[in-house]
Amino acid sequence: MAKGKKYEFRVKQENTGWTAEIIRKVTAKRTIVSKRQKGFSSESEAQAWGESELKAILQSVHERNMQRTQQHEQKSVE
């Protein structure tokens, strides 16, 4: 996992096909799998799923952070 990135995805080959996983960095040494999809017939399918799911997760996190920022700013004004 690259330094400074909280979310990434990885693709690996298993007996039944390809698997894509979205990985979240919990601490400097520990990561967890946030989302997993198995059974892809090719690496490119798994790669495409990983990229699209990662974008969706990052968009969701960004929107949630923006809402929290707006709420914090509203409380500061009051």
C-alpha positions, 0 to 999 in steps of 0.5 A: 500500500502506498504511503499516505493512501487510506484506500486501495484495491488489489487483484489476485488469482485464486483457484476459482478465478480472480478476486478484487478487494478494496483495502482500507489502511487502519493503522500504519501496520494494519489493513483490512478488506472493506469489500471483496468480490470473487469469481471474475473470469479475467484479471481485467474484469476484476481490475475494472470492478476494483477501480469502479468500487474504489471511486464510489467509496472515495466519492462517498467519503468525500461527500460525508466529509463535506457534510461534516465540514458544513455542519462544523462551520454552522456550529461555529457561526452560532 
